[in-house]
């Protein structure tokens, strides 16, 4: 269908807020269907506001008919019955029309908003992925998730059914004032003052609430970031016992949260109290002035004003003024949607400095030889403009040759690769490819000529086949049929069939030639990359999923798959950035030989740390501090006797018994690695020979607490899986958390009872007011009665203000206090669970994060204002039923029978809405995950030109949710319209039956008008209670999950410092027992007949009867092919996982039977992934300290010098206080590795374990 609107690329001028909102409605390209939905929704929304004033007129006339019986005894029952029947029929007709208008406008606006947000989703991701890489240096993947969930939810809320409700309310407001001024203009003029009062309270209160909520949300976002980062890095936290430090960091945010939450509670309480005060005091003013108007009418013997007209005016203007005040929050919703749209537009309308998706800008070269030249290049990363990486860099890389780039960490090696790929542009200078400047070439075309393998080897959460095939997208020389195969979903369908059990060969037999060709290429590339063997051992072979970020494979296996993806590209330039860093030496040698065959005739650029791998390179470039210090062949550089020669001599690449042998054992083959290794070796060798419990002044004893067999539990925690507890147990558990706020809970509950009882009080006042304002009374009686009942209304207003204020404020304080305790306790409990628990039963950081975010927010429904509202409604219903049966049981019985109709309508309305929102959220969760993954792997997305593929996959993921949403809209809106219309039909029945009883002489009109609001108002409020049922249910389930989490046993949580100090003698005795006098370091490790499979792949055995013995003081190197279990062995020793069978012991003690994990204090681990936390360098380094240890600046600097990073840190703008960004993103790979090494150095451990930390 033709699109009438298009997303502009340039940044627009400022629009007014109203103009910006209308611009949002017509943004992201709209079709004729969207215009029809918009027009239909607007028309029927305005029409939906008209029936309610008409109903008010009819109800006023019914009051006059009933009131006439007290003034004219001769008024026959039949006449009253006929008049009532006629008006009741009118009510039915108007109600039917109202139902139709509501259903149509809500459906139109809901579908319009859904279609709009769907378009924005796709356009946002498309625009996001075309941004240059520098944009993502300050843009975390979590921000993309927030934009695609929170911001788009805000836009959908502000462009869907609420727009129609707002228009209907405005239409009702205008019609109400027209009718009021037609009925009783004097009274209407007085009640105009209602409008500014409601608006001031609504707007002012909402402004303060929004202000404090925004502040709280900001702190909660920072807290959530800490939690999510911790859950992603739980193994490191366990290894260094850093949980307590992270808990303290988390707790710092709650001080600010508590202060702002208190202010928000006060603002919300004042607003709620004032709204009720204005409503009841306005009743007082209206009936007082209405009585005076009626009295004048009676005194002058005029009949143009009666109680029905007064009721109509009061009902309409109070309701319309309150309704228009509620439009103010809607306006805030629309403003919030506009603000969210503006935030998205920053990306949607941002012009990318380097657009890899544009096929029109730049030149296309027919053939590329691969000659590269850097001329006077200056460069600084956009996120660190004050840190210069290159300054006047000049470099020539010959075509068709193998060029190796070497140098210290941070010298600019990987930056060189990024500049060549045009992931970044130089600050100054020029880069040439075959004599053409890179900026003159089409970016997508340039990247198609380069195959990149980077050290982090990111894989997308697809099958192995699809991941390798990504290398073919935008590959040069691909025929059109094969290109279509990569984008039309053929591979995805093939993978699904293969995962269903069909052999790949059988599936391929029915596929097209293009599909078979693509699969054949992928298989050949996997064989070249040495990945074919382990792929064919998998259950589904090439159809096997790689998991999130390739989590189902080892580092070496992931790197082989990344190599296969590069090989299949068949590009003229190979860019290998540490392409074999995660491979064992045998695997690396075979891959190098394969690459050499593939690289013949191509320009190959290898960025390496292992100098032993580049002897045969045609050209070696040595970088230092952003400058080329040497360039030539291996032989030429050795003869020159410069920097490279010194590196080679220090490394001693020849194997033997000399000094270099130790380095060979370490696998250290770069200058940086050797420096660090020497210092580490010196540190271990400096330990005194007689050391038993200490090695330095700040080290601690190796302590292992004994655990009886009864207390030992398997690390699988099968008994700890959350089981939904009963309602009583859940409520008891939640109430236990409120004990510290018992006084506030009591005050809040008492206030809720008063609020609930006030509705019955209002019914008594209303019934007597209507009766006393009858025109059959004298003018003096009317005036006197009006003053008296108006005074009671005003007293009720004061009571309502006080009770609602206390209820809202106290429950708000209690809720904030409970949520704080739950968040801290849940975070502590999650960190206390072992690594295997975190990785089993489908748990992921995202799902565990929901305990801290979704579940704790939902628990507010059991502790906050919603509890007070629910209790007040229950009290109101009970009091209303009792009062009604006492006053007029014949009328009450019939109305009580109608109550289920109102309740059912309310229940079904909110149940259908809850179901709709639940399905909506579930349906879009997967699509959002794909978008976040694309941002996470943006370097790979850009390098392989996968932007359009990612958007296409995202579009397909949105298609099914969109279709489901449309069906849900049409179904749920039936109950939405019914809930808004059912009360009018019940009121019609109530007037008919009540008038009949009054006419027959069973009851007076006073009794009828007491029963009417007591029953029906309470029933409507009770419907509100049942509408809260989904929230209560959600709150109960969340509370049960949280309580089950807090009840988990925590075998790995170390005792507190106090408990350690109090049992110092026992710990010293355990330490003495554990350490053998012949082993001064006290760290004998023995693995006996260990079998193990990871929880996520229980059928894939990693260790099969492994036996390993490491004696104290011995250096042990674990080697083997990728996937052999090297990292798994370290995980066993760290007790991250428990073996399926067999024993892992340290100093003769089975660590699986230890209740504590203090033994980790004496183990330092440097992981392959170089994990760092967002925050300052100082904070990250302090995590390496032992629990309870206060690290001085001198100790930090000493450890950093040992890790050879002190000078680099000092050169940063803020030194040790420099923020390193999410996951250390502001540092190079080598720089990130050194703080990881420093953590190891700072720990002063007996045992050092590394997982390929140096290359």
Number of C-alpha atoms within 10 A of each C-alpha: 7 8 10 13 12 11 14 14 14 10 13 10 6 8 11 9 13 12 12 17 22 13 14 19 22 19 19 23 17 19 13 12 12 20 15 13 20 20 15 17 29 21 17 22 30 21 20 26 25 22 20 21 25 19 22 22 24 20 25 20 21 23 24 19 19 25 25 19 21 19 13 10 10 9 14 12 18 12 12 20 17 12 16 25 18 11 20 24 13 15 24 18 13 19 23 17 15 23 21 17 23 30 23 22 31 28 25 26 26 26 23 24 24 20 19 24 24 19 16 24 25 19 19 23 25 21 23 25 28 24 23 22 23 16 16 19 16 15 14 17 19 15 14 23 19 14 20 25 17 14 22 21 17 21 27 22 21 24 26 24 23 21 25 27 22 22 22 24 24 19 18 26 23 15 19 28 21 14 20 25 14 13 20 20 15 14 22 23 12 12 21 14 12 18 17 12 16 23 19 14 19 22 19 15 22 19 15 17 21 16 15 21 18 13 18 20 15 14 19 18 14 12 21 18 17 19 24 19 18 23 22 17 18 22 22 23 21 23 23 23 24 20 24 16 17 20 18 11 14 20 16 13 17 20 12 14 21 16 13 20 23 16 18 25 24 21 22 21 25 20 25 21 23 24 23 21 23 22 20 25 21 22 24 24 21 25 31 23 21 29 31 21 22 28 26 17 17 22 13 10 10 11 10 11 18 26 25 25 24 26 22 26 30 24 20 25 26 24 16 24 25 21 18 21 23 17 22 19 16 18 16 16 19 23 19 18 23 26 18 19 23 17 13 22 20 13 22 24 18 18 17 17 15 20 21 27 21 13 13 10 15 16 16 15 12 5 9 16 15 24 18 21 20 22 16 16 21 20 24 19 18 16 15 14 11 11 14 15 22 24 17 16 19 17 17 16 21 18 20 18 20 23 26 29 25 25 26 18 26 20 21 23 25 22 20 20 21 18 16 23 23 24 22 22 25 18 16 16 16 19 24 19 20 16 11 16 14 22 17 13 17 21 26 25 21 22 24 24 22 25 25 30 27 21 20 20 24 23 27 23 19 19 24 26 25 25 23 29 23 25 28 29 22 19 22 16 11 14 10 9 14 18 17 14 19 21 16 13 15 15 21 17 11 20 25 14 16 21 19 11 11 15 14 18 10 11 15 17 10 11 13 13 14 18 21 18 14 22 20 12 19 27 20 16 25 26 16 22 27 21 24 19 11 12 20 12 11 12 13 20 21 26 25 21 22 22 15 15 17 23 15 16 16 17 23 22 23 26 29 29 29 28 29 28 29 26 28 24 29 23 24 23 25 25 24 23 24 20 24 24 23 27 24 17 15 12 18 21 14 14 21 16 12 16 18 14 11 15 21 13 16 20 25 29 23 24 25 24 26 21 22 16 15 21 13 14 18 16 21 26 25 21 23 19 16 23 19 19 14 16 19 17 19 21 11 13 20 17 11 13 13 12 18 25 17 14 20 20 15 17 24 18 18 13 13 11 8 10 12 19 16 17 20 16 12 19 20 26 24 23 24 21 25 20 16 21 20 14 16 18 11 12 14 19 11 11 15 13 11 13 14 19 19 19 22 13 7 15 19 20 21 26 25 23 19 14 14 10 9 6 10 13 17 14 20 20 16 12 11 13 14 15 11 16 16 12 14 9 13 23 16 11 15 21 16 12 17 18 13 12 17 14 12 20 22 14 16 27 21 17 25 28 20 20 25 27 20 21 26 28 19 17 23 20 20 23 20 19 25 24 23 21 28 24 26 17 16 15 22 15 17 27 23 18 20 27 20 16 21 26 18 17 26 20 15 22 25 18 20 27 22 20 25 28 24 23 32 28 26 26 28 25 23 24 24 20 18 23 21 18 14 23 23 16 16 21 22 18 17 24 27 21 21 23 25 21 20 22 16 17 13 10 13 14 17 11 12 17 22 15 22 24 16 14 23 23 18 21 25 24 21 23 26 23 25 20 21 26 23 21 20 27 26 21 22 29 25 17 20 29 22 16 21 26 16 13 17 20 17 16 26 26 15 14 24 17 9 20 20 15 18 25 23 18 25 27 24 20 24 24 21 20 21 17 15 20 14 11 16 16 15 12 19 18 17 15 21 23 17 19 25 21 20 26 24 19 17 24 19 24 23 25 23 26 27 22 22 17 17 21 22 17 16 22 17 12 18 20 15 12 19 18 10 14 20 16 11 18 19 17 15 21 22 21 24 23 22 23 24 18 23 20 22 22 20 18 19 23 19 22 23 22 19 28 28 20 19 22 24 13 12 14 19 20 25 20 22 27 22 26 30 24 22 29 31 24 19 25 27 21 24 25 26 19 21 22 22 21 17 16 20 21 15 18 23 24 20 24 29 25 21 24 20 17 19 17 12 17 15 19 20 20 20 19 14 12 11 9 10 14 12 11 11 12 11 14 19 16 11 17 19 17 13 19 21 17 13 10 17 20 28 26 25 21 18 19 20 15 15 21 18 23 18 20 17 15 11 10 10 14 13 20 20 15 13 16 15 12 12 14 16 18 16 11 13 13 12 14 13 14 16 22 17 15 20 19 19 19 22 18 17 20 21 23 25 23 25 26 21 16 13 17 21 26 19 20 18 14 17 14 23 22 21 22 21 20 22 23 21 23 25 24 21 26 26 25 20 18 16 20 18 24 21 17 17 18 21 17 19 21 24 21 24 30 24 23 19 10 13 11 16 10 11 9 13 22 20 16 23 23 17 23 26 21 23 20 12 15 20 14 11 15 13 12 16 21 15 17 22 18 20 19 17 23 19 18 16 16 17 22 19 22 24 25 28 25 28 28 24 26 27 26 25 26 24 26 22 18 19 18 17 21 22 26 20
